[in-house]
Structures are given as C-alpha cells and as structure tokens.
Amino acid sequence: MNTAWEIERWRLGLTVLMVPVIGWLTGYWILAFLLPISSYIAWNLYQLYRLERWLASGVKPRNAPDAGGIWALIVQHIHRNERADKKRKKRYKELLNRMNTAIAALPGAAVVLNGSREVEWANSGAEHLLGVDRKRDLGTFIGNLIREPDFLEHLQNPDGRKELEIRSPVDHKKNISVTLTPFGKKQFLMTSRDISERVELGRIRKAFIANASHELRTPLTVIAGYLEILQSAPEMPESLQEPVRSARDQANRMESLIHDLLTLSRLESTALPDDAGNELDVAKMVRSVVADLEQTVARDSHQFHLNLDEGLNVNAIEMEVEGVVLNLCRNAVLHTPMGTEIQVNWGRDSFGNACFTVRDNGDGIPEGHLSRLTERFYRVDAGRSREVGGTGLGLSITRHVMERYGGDLLISSEVGEFAEFQVRFPKKCVVA
C-alpha cells in the first residue's frame, strides 16, 4: 500500500517547482512564492470542506468526495473503518438479540435495574411472577412494584450470594426467591423463581416431624418407664439384665432424639419475638456447663481451659443459649480422644460481636466434611457418633439458634491439629 508521502509528493513537488518557473517568467518572486503555496492551501481547504460535508451526511459511499492524493487515501480509510464498524455493530446486535432471547426464555423472572434501582429491561416471566410490565414500568423504581419490607431492605445492600424469600406481589399464595447480582456500571440483574412447591414441601416435612415426634413421645415414655422398673426389680434374672439395660439405653437415646427433633421443629417454625429474652450472664453459664461436664462425660478424660469475659452479657433466651454452649462443649468431649485439651473462650471480636469459641487439640475434621457438619443427622464418623450417643442434630440446632439472633456459626479445622467452633452474637444482642 502506498504511503501518504508517496501519494502526495508529486503534488508537493509540482508546487515547489512552480515557484522558480513563475518567478523566471514574471520576475515577481514574491508572487511566484505566494501563488503556488496559496493554491495548494486553498485546494486542501476545499478538500477538507468536502470531507467534513461527507462526514456530516453520514459517510454514505455514494456521497464520498472525488478527491486525489492524500485526501483520497483518507476517504478510503474512513470508508473501510465505517464498513468494519457496521460489521461489528451487526455482530453485537445479533449477540445482544440472542442474549435477550435466551434471558426472555428463562422460566423465572429477570429484570435489569440501573444504579437507582429503576427497571431498564424485563423478560416475560417478570410480568407473571413480579407484576413488572415490560413497557409500562420502564424507568419505575422497583421498590414501588415490590413493597415487601425485607425486599426494600435488601435493595439497599444487595448481595449476589444471598437468596431472599418473599411473597409474590402478583399472587400472595406463591413464594418466590429473589437474587440481586451487580454487573456493569452500577447495574443489577434481579432474578426470581417460584419456590412455592419447595416451601410447601418444607412445611409438610416440618409438620410431619413435629407430629411424629409428639406421637412417639408418649409411648416411648411408657416403654422407658417399664424398662426402668424391670431394671430395678430384684427378681430380674441375671440373663435379662444386660438386654434390659441395653433397651433402656436405646430408649434414652430415642428420647434425646425426639427432644432434639421437637427443638429443631420449634426453631424452624417460629420467629423470635422482638421482646424475647433476658440479660444473660454467659460467663457464669459456661462455668456451670463445663463443671457439669467435668463431673460426667469429661471426668478424668479431658481438660478444659476457660478464658471468659465476666462483664460481657447478651440479651437472649436462656434455654437456647445454654443449649448452644452445651452442644459445643459436649461435642468437643465426645468426638475427641482421651487426654484432649479444650480451650473455651467468651469475649468480643474486633467488630464488637460477642463470640463463644470452643477449640480442641484433637484429631481435627477433614476439610470435605466442614461445610456439611450443620446438616441434620450428618456424621463424620457415623459409627463413633452412635457409640457416644449423639443424635446428629446438635450443630443443626446451634445454627438455627444463631440465625434467630442474626448471628452465625463458624467452623474451622486442620486434621491432626485442632477443631474450632465459634458462634457470634451480633452487636445488637450485646448488653453495653
């Protein structure tokens, strides 16, 4: 391809050559210098004007200026770039159409919000599930269409990892999940789907567990009572004493399991009242729980070390907090070998939360199990858990209790080194 200098040098050469020719013919050297230079500048200004008019008209090929030299090369470059831009725009448009078609075909709702949380785009599912009209509601604040308090609060602090469950604004009999995912420049993709079936199955499951547990409690209490009578009867044959004792132990285990199931069912089905709970001296509670364990399951086998903030109290329900403390401390004893040392801490973290931490120097827990420890009936070692009498519900109950107070349960471990369980009560629960 010819360069700009190669194309234009003959015109520049002719302009320079005209200077001595005109000067020799006329004898006016000033005129000989000004006339060619002025002509060259005027010609370029005219070409520049034509180029500007062409650009202003939309760079249509049929209106391209018929110029020579460097200007013809510029027109070619502009025309070539314009064709390349059109091809790119066509590809982007096709890609955008495919994306819009794919999102529109999603079974759930999808809404694009701007930085002010106003509707910019929505698919057809948004109309059926959220009541968002794709034409009428463009530019409307989404909080005017979905007025659930939890949703409005979530709008202020969106978290793409959090799935919010609310009632559908179109049909309050339906439950929907909503997720706000940031993308682009202060934009958000709000996705939603119908979870009514899942919620209903969860409700049925909870009701079944609660009803079954209530129905089992009475006959089991009667069976345990008769077994206790048989076990203490002096005329009981020696050959039956071991079977009766074993049956009594299993009945006690069943009673513990039913108790934990009912506790879990209550935590799942009831919300924490705003005025629930009293000021609790947690340090005193921890000392009492540890003292009981040292006289029972931890006698001569485990050593506790306490580090407690005596002045740190929380507002909570005593039975629930005591259950959390007992679960974590008892697990540290039951699931570690003899000679294990257990460090129990109660104090504030750097954010002002109240933290109860139980750390042992036992065998630790493999990393693959950590994320599932709070599942119902999940056991790292099922045989050992049954041997020590665990129900498999303790950590699940602990997690549900902490969620009621807006706190959380954190678990960390390193195999062969330690296992640490920490519950955090948020600052709103802390008594100043």
C-alpha positions as CSV (number, residue, x, y, z in Angstrom):
1,M,0.0,0.0,0.0
2,N,1.3,3.5,-0.9
3,T,2.1,5.8,1.9
4,A,0.7,9.3,2.3
5,W,4.1,10.7,1.3
6,E,4.4,8.6,-1.8
7,I,0.9,9.7,-2.9
8,E,1.3,13.4,-2.2
9,R,4.9,14.0,-3.1
10,W,4.3,14.7,-6.7
11,R,1.8,17.5,-5.8
12,L,4.2,19.0,-3.3
13,G,7.0,18.7,-5.9
14,L,4.9,20.5,-8.6
15,T,4.1,23.3,-6.1
16,V,7.7,23.8,-5.3
17,L,8.7,23.6,-9.0
18,M,6.1,26.3,-9.9
19,V,7.9,28.9,-7.7
20,P,11.1,29.3,-9.8
21,V,9.1,29.0,-13.1
22,I,6.7,31.8,-12.2
23,G,9.5,33.8,-10.8
24,W,11.6,33.4,-14.0
25,L,8.6,34.2,-16.3
26,T,7.2,37.2,-14.4
27,G,10.2,38.4,-12.4
28,Y,8.0,38.8,-9.3
29,W,9.4,36.4,-6.8
30,I,7.1,37.2,-4.0
31,L,4.1,36.4,-6.3
32,A,6.0,33.3,-7.5
33,F,6.2,32.1,-3.9
34,L,2.7,33.1,-2.7
35,L,0.6,31.9,-5.8
36,P,1.6,28.2,-5.7
37,I,1.5,27.9,-1.9
38,S,-1.8,29.7,-1.7
39,S,-3.2,27.5,-4.5
40,Y,-2.1,24.3,-2.6
41,I,-3.5,25.5,0.7
42,A,-6.8,26.6,-1.0
43,W,-7.1,23.2,-2.7
44,N,-6.5,21.4,0.6
45,L,-9.1,23.6,2.4
46,Y,-11.6,22.8,-0.3
47,Q,-11.0,19.1,0.1
48,L,-11.3,19.4,3.9
49,Y,-14.6,21.2,3.5
50,R,-15.9,18.4,1.2
51,L,-14.7,15.7,3.7
52,E,-16.5,17.5,6.5
53,R,-19.7,17.6,4.5
54,W,-19.4,13.9,3.7
55,L,-18.9,13.0,7.3
56,A,-21.8,15.2,8.3
57,S,-24.1,13.4,5.8
58,G,-23.5,10.0,7.4
59,V,-20.4,8.7,5.4
60,K,-22.6,7.3,2.6
61,P,-20.4,5.7,-0.1
62,R,-22.3,7.3,-3.0
63,N,-21.6,10.8,-1.5
64,A,-17.9,10.2,-1.0
65,P,-15.9,13.2,-2.3
66,D,-13.9,12.5,-5.5
67,A,-10.5,13.7,-4.4
68,G,-7.0,12.8,-5.3
69,G,-3.8,12.4,-3.3
70,I,-3.8,12.2,0.4
71,W,-7.5,13.1,0.6
72,A,-8.5,10.1,-1.5
73,L,-6.5,7.9,0.9
74,I,-8.2,9.4,3.9
75,V,-11.6,8.8,2.3
76,Q,-10.6,5.2,1.7
77,H,-9.6,4.7,5.4
78,I,-12.8,6.3,6.7
79,H,-14.9,4.2,4.4
80,R,-13.0,1.0,5.3
81,N,-13.4,1.7,9.0
82,E,-17.0,2.5,8.6
83,R,-17.7,-0.8,7.0
84,A,-15.7,-2.6,9.8
85,D,-17.8,-0.7,12.4
86,K,-21.0,-1.7,10.7
87,K,-19.9,-5.4,10.7
88,R,-19.0,-5.2,14.4
89,K,-22.3,-3.5,15.2
90,K,-24.2,-6.2,13.3
91,R,-22.4,-8.9,15.3
92,Y,-23.0,-7.2,18.6
93,K,-26.7,-6.7,17.7
94,E,-27.1,-10.3,16.8
95,L,-25.3,-11.3,20.0
96,L,-27.5,-9.0,22.1
97,N,-30.6,-10.3,20.4
98,R,-29.5,-13.9,21.2
99,M,-28.9,-13.0,24.8
100,N,-32.2,-11.2,25.1
101,T,-34.0,-14.2,23.6
102,A,-32.2,-16.6,25.9
103,I,-33.0,-14.5,29.0
104,A,-36.6,-13.9,27.9
105,A,-37.0,-17.7,27.6
106,L,-35.9,-18.3,31.2
107,P,-38.7,-19.9,33.2
108,G,-38.1,-17.5,36.0
109,A,-38.2,-13.7,36.1
110,A,-35.2,-11.5,35.0
111,V,-35.1,-7.7,35.5
112,V,-32.2,-5.3,34.7
113,L,-32.0,-2.4,37.2
114,N,-29.9,0.7,37.0
115,G,-28.0,2.3,39.8
116,S,-31.2,4.0,41.1
117,R,-32.9,0.6,41.2
118,E,-35.2,1.5,38.3
119,V,-36.4,-1.0,35.7
120,E,-34.4,-0.9,32.4
121,W,-35.4,-4.3,31.0
122,A,-37.5,-7.3,31.9
123,N,-38.5,-10.6,30.4
124,S,-41.9,-12.0,30.1
125,G,-41.5,-14.1,33.3
126,A,-41.2,-10.9,35.3
127,E,-44.7,-9.9,34.4
128,H,-46.2,-13.2,35.6
129,L,-44.1,-13.6,38.7
130,L,-43.4,-10.0,39.8
131,G,-46.0,-7.9,38.1
132,V,-43.4,-5.9,36.1
133,D,-44.9,-4.7,32.8
134,R,-42.1,-4.5,30.2
135,K,-43.4,-1.4,28.6
136,R,-45.4,0.5,31.3
137,D,-42.8,0.0,34.1
138,L,-39.6,1.0,32.3
139,G,-37.9,3.7,34.5
140,T,-40.0,2.8,37.5
141,F,-38.4,2.3,40.9
142,I,-38.6,-1.5,41.6
143,G,-39.5,-0.8,45.2
144,N,-42.8,0.8,44.0
145,L,-43.7,-2.5,42.4
146,I,-42.5,-4.9,45.2
147,R,-43.2,-3.4,48.6
148,E,-42.1,-6.2,50.8
149,P,-40.1,-4.7,53.7
150,D,-37.4,-7.4,53.5
151,F,-37.0,-6.8,49.8
152,L,-36.7,-3.0,50.3
153,E,-34.0,-3.5,52.9
154,H,-32.2,-6.0,50.5
155,L,-32.3,-3.3,47.8
156,Q,-30.1,-1.0,49.9
157,N,-27.4,-3.7,50.4
158,P,-27.7,-6.1,47.5
159,D,-25.6,-9.3,47.8
160,G,-25.5,-11.6,44.8
161,R,-24.8,-14.6,47.1
162,K,-28.0,-14.1,49.2
163,E,-31.3,-15.6,48.1
164,L,-34.2,-13.7,49.6
165,E,-37.5,-15.4,50.0
166,I,-40.7,-13.3,49.8
167,R,-44.3,-13.4,48.8
168,S,-45.1,-12.8,45.1
169,P,-46.6,-9.3,44.6
170,V,-48.9,-10.9,41.9
171,D,-50.2,-13.8,44.0
172,H,-49.6,-13.8,47.7
173,K,-50.2,-17.5,47.8
174,K,-46.9,-18.0,46.0
175,N,-43.4,-17.9,47.5
176,I,-40.6,-16.6,45.3
177,S,-36.9,-16.3,45.7
178,V,-35.1,-13.1,44.6
179,T,-31.4,-12.6,43.9
180,L,-29.7,-9.2,43.1
181,T,-26.4,-9.6,41.2
182,P,-24.3,-6.5,40.5
183,F,-22.9,-6.2,37.0
184,G,-21.7,-3.5,34.6
185,K,-21.6,0.1,35.8
186,K,-23.9,0.3,38.8
187,Q,-26.4,-2.1,37.2
188,F,-28.1,-5.1,38.8
189,L,-29.6,-8.3,37.4
190,M,-32.6,-9.3,39.5
191,T,-33.6,-12.9,39.1
192,S,-36.6,-14.6,40.7
193,R,-38.2,-18.0,40.6
194,D,-41.2,-19.7,42.0
195,I,-40.3,-21.8,45.1
196,S,-43.9,-22.4,46.4
197,E,-43.6,-26.1,45.9
198,R,-40.3,-26.2,47.8
199,V,-41.7,-24.1,50.6
200,E,-44.8,-26.3,50.8
201,L,-42.7,-29.5,50.9
202,G,-40.6,-28.0,53.7
203,R,-43.8,-27.1,55.6
204,I,-45.1,-30.6,55.2
205,R,-41.8,-32.1,56.3
206,K,-41.6,-29.9,59.4
207,A,-45.3,-30.7,60.3
208,F,-44.6,-34.4,59.9
209,I,-41.5,-34.4,62.1
210,A,-43.3,-32.4,64.8
211,N,-46.4,-34.5,64.7
212,A,-44.5,-37.8,64.6
213,S,-42.2,-36.7,67.4
214,H,-45.2,-35.7,69.6
215,E,-46.9,-39.1,68.9
216,L,-43.8,-41.1,69.7
217,R,-43.0,-39.3,72.9
218,T,-45.9,-40.7,74.9
219,P,-45.5,-44.4,74.1
220,L,-41.7,-44.1,74.4
221,T,-42.1,-42.6,77.8
222,V,-44.2,-45.5,78.9
223,I,-41.7,-48.0,77.5
224,A,-38.8,-46.3,79.2
225,G,-40.8,-46.3,82.5
226,Y,-41.4,-50.1,82.3
227,L,-37.8,-50.8,81.4
228,E,-36.7,-48.8,84.4
229,I,-39.0,-50.8,86.6
230,L,-37.7,-54.0,85.2
231,Q,-34.1,-52.9,85.5
232,S,-34.5,-52.2,89.2
233,A,-36.6,-55.3,90.0
234,P,-34.7,-57.6,92.4
235,E,-36.3,-60.7,90.9
236,M,-35.0,-59.9,87.4
237,P,-32.9,-62.9,86.1
238,E,-29.3,-62.1,85.5
239,S,-29.6,-63.3,81.9
240,L,-32.1,-60.5,81.2
241,Q,-30.3,-57.7,83.0
242,E,-28.0,-56.8,80.1
243,P,-30.8,-56.8,77.4
244,V,-33.0,-54.7,79.6
245,R,-30.1,-52.2,80.3
246,S,-29.4,-52.1,76.6
247,A,-33.0,-51.5,75.8
248,R,-33.1,-48.7,78.4
249,D,-30.1,-47.0,76.9
250,Q,-31.7,-47.1,73.4
251,A,-34.9,-45.7,74.9
252,N,-33.0,-42.8,76.4
253,R,-31.3,-42.2,73.1
254,M,-34.7,-42.1,71.4
255,E,-35.9,-39.7,74.0
256,S,-32.9,-37.4,73.3
257,L,-33.6,-37.7,69.5
258,I,-37.3,-36.8,69.9
259,H,-36.4,-33.9,72.1
260,D,-33.9,-32.5,69.6
261,L,-36.4,-33.0,66.7
262,L,-39.0,-31.1,68.6
263,T,-36.5,-28.3,69.4
264,L,-35.4,-28.1,65.8
265,S,-39.0,-28.0,64.6
266,R,-39.8,-25.2,67.0
267,L,-36.8,-23.2,65.9
268,E,-37.7,-23.6,62.2
269,S,-41.4,-22.8,62.5
270,T,-41.4,-19.9,65.0
271,A,-39.8,-16.5,64.7
272,L,-38.0,-14.8,67.5
273,P,-40.3,-12.3,69.2
274,D,-38.9,-8.7,69.4
275,D,-39.1,-8.7,73.2
276,A,-37.9,-12.2,73.7
277,G,-35.0,-13.0,76.1
278,N,-33.4,-11.5,79.1
279,E,-29.9,-10.3,80.0
280,L,-27.8,-13.5,80.4
281,D,-24.5,-13.8,82.3
282,V,-22.9,-16.1,79.7
283,A,-19.6,-16.5,81.6
284,K,-21.5,-17.9,84.6
285,M,-23.5,-20.2,82.3
286,V,-20.3,-21.5,80.7
287,R,-18.7,-22.3,84.0
288,S,-21.8,-24.2,85.1
289,V,-22.0,-26.2,81.9
290,V,-18.3,-27.1,82.0
291,A,-18.4,-28.0,85.7
292,D,-21.3,-30.5,84.9
293,L,-19.3,-32.0,82.0
294,E,-16.2,-32.4,84.2
295,Q,-18.3,-34.5,86.6
296,T,-19.9,-36.6,83.9
297,V,-18.6,-37.3,80.3
298,A,-15.3,-35.5,80.7
299,R,-14.3,-37.0,84.1
300,D,-10.6,-37.8,84.1
301,S,-10.5,-37.8,80.2
302,H,-10.5,-34.2,79.1
303,Q,-9.2,-30.9,80.4
304,F,-11.0,-27.6,80.0
305,H,-9.2,-24.2,79.9
306,L,-11.6,-21.2,80.3
307,N,-10.9,-17.6,79.2
308,L,-14.1,-15.7,79.9
309,D,-15.1,-12.0,79.8
310,E,-17.0,-11.7,83.1
311,G,-18.6,-8.4,82.1
312,L,-19.9,-9.5,78.7
313,N,-23.6,-10.3,78.7
314,V,-26.2,-10.7,75.9
315,N,-29.9,-10.4,75.6
316,A,-31.3,-13.8,74.6
317,I,-33.4,-16.8,75.7
318,E,-31.5,-18.7,78.4
319,M,-32.6,-22.2,77.3
320,E,-31.4,-21.6,73.7
321,V,-28.0,-20.1,74.6
322,E,-27.4,-22.8,77.2
323,G,-28.2,-25.4,74.6
324,V,-25.6,-23.9,72.2
325,V,-23.0,-23.8,75.0
326,L,-23.7,-27.4,76.0
327,N,-23.8,-28.7,72.4
328,L,-20.4,-27.3,71.5
329,C,-18.7,-28.2,74.8
330,R,-20.2,-31.7,74.8
331,N,-19.2,-32.3,71.2
332,A,-15.6,-31.4,72.0
333,V,-15.6,-34.1,74.6
334,L,-17.5,-36.8,72.8
335,H,-15.7,-36.6,69.5
336,T,-12.1,-36.3,70.6
337,P,-9.8,-38.9,72.2
338,M,-8.9,-39.0,75.9
339,G,-6.3,-36.5,77.0
340,T,-7.6,-33.8,74.7
341,E,-7.4,-30.2,76.0
342,I,-10.3,-27.9,75.2
343,Q,-10.0,-24.1,75.2
344,V,-13.2,-22.3,75.8
345,N,-13.3,-18.5,75.2
346,W,-16.0,-15.9,75.7
347,G,-15.4,-12.3,74.6
348,R,-15.7,-9.6,71.9
349,D,-14.2,-9.6,68.5
350,S,-12.7,-6.6,66.7
351,F,-16.2,-5.7,65.4
352,G,-17.9,-5.7,68.8
353,N,-19.7,-9.1,68.3
354,A,-19.9,-11.4,71.3
355,C,-18.1,-14.7,70.4
356,F,-18.2,-18.0,72.1
357,T,-15.4,-20.3,70.9
358,V,-14.6,-23.9,71.7
359,R,-11.3,-25.2,70.3
360,D,-9.8,-28.6,70.9
361,N,-6.4,-30.1,70.0
362,G,-7.9,-33.4,68.9
363,D,-7.7,-35.2,65.6
364,G,-9.4,-32.4,63.6
365,I,-12.0,-32.8,60.9
366,P,-11.3,-33.3,57.2
367,E,-12.0,-30.3,55.1
368,G,-14.5,-32.1,52.9
369,H,-16.8,-32.5,55.9
370,L,-16.8,-28.9,57.3
371,S,-19.5,-27.5,55.0
372,R,-21.9,-30.3,55.8
373,L,-21.5,-30.5,59.6
374,T,-24.7,-28.5,60.3
375,E,-26.9,-30.7,58.1
376,R,-29.4,-32.9,60.0
377,F,-28.0,-36.3,61.0
378,Y,-24.7,-35.7,59.2
379,R,-21.8,-37.5,60.9
380,V,-18.1,-37.6,60.0
381,D,-17.9,-41.0,61.6
382,A,-21.4,-42.5,61.9
383,G,-20.2,-45.5,64.0
384,R,-18.5,-43.4,66.6
385,S,-21.3,-40.9,66.8
386,R,-23.8,-43.6,67.6
387,E,-21.4,-45.2,70.0
388,V,-21.1,-41.9,72.1
389,G,-24.8,-41.3,71.9
390,G,-25.0,-38.3,69.6
391,T,-28.3,-37.6,67.7
392,G,-26.7,-35.8,64.8
393,L,-28.8,-32.7,65.3
394,G,-26.7,-30.7,67.8
395,L,-24.9,-28.5,65.3
396,S,-28.1,-28.0,63.2
397,I,-29.9,-26.8,66.3
398,T,-26.9,-24.5,67.1
399,R,-27.0,-23.0,63.6
400,H,-30.8,-22.3,63.7
401,V,-30.5,-20.7,67.2
402,M,-27.8,-18.3,65.9
403,E,-29.8,-17.5,62.8
404,R,-32.7,-16.4,65.0
405,Y,-30.4,-13.8,66.6
406,G,-28.8,-12.7,63.4
407,G,-25.5,-14.4,64.3
408,D,-23.6,-17.3,62.7
409,L,-21.7,-20.5,63.4
410,L,-18.2,-20.7,62.1
411,I,-16.3,-24.0,61.9
412,S,-12.6,-24.4,61.1
413,S,-10.2,-27.3,61.5
414,E,-6.9,-28.8,60.5
415,V,-6.5,-32.6,60.5
416,G,-4.2,-33.7,63.3
417,E,-4.1,-30.2,64.8
418,F,-7.3,-28.8,66.0
419,A,-11.1,-28.2,65.5
420,E,-12.7,-24.9,66.3
421,F,-16.4,-24.0,66.6
422,Q,-17.3,-20.3,67.1
423,V,-20.8,-18.7,67.5
424,R,-21.1,-15.0,67.1
425,F,-23.9,-12.9,68.6
426,P,-24.2,-9.5,66.7
427,K,-23.7,-6.2,68.5
428,K,-27.5,-5.7,68.8
429,C,-27.6,-8.6,71.3
430,V,-24.7,-7.4,73.4
431,V,-25.6,-5.6,76.6
432,A,-23.5,-2.4,76.8
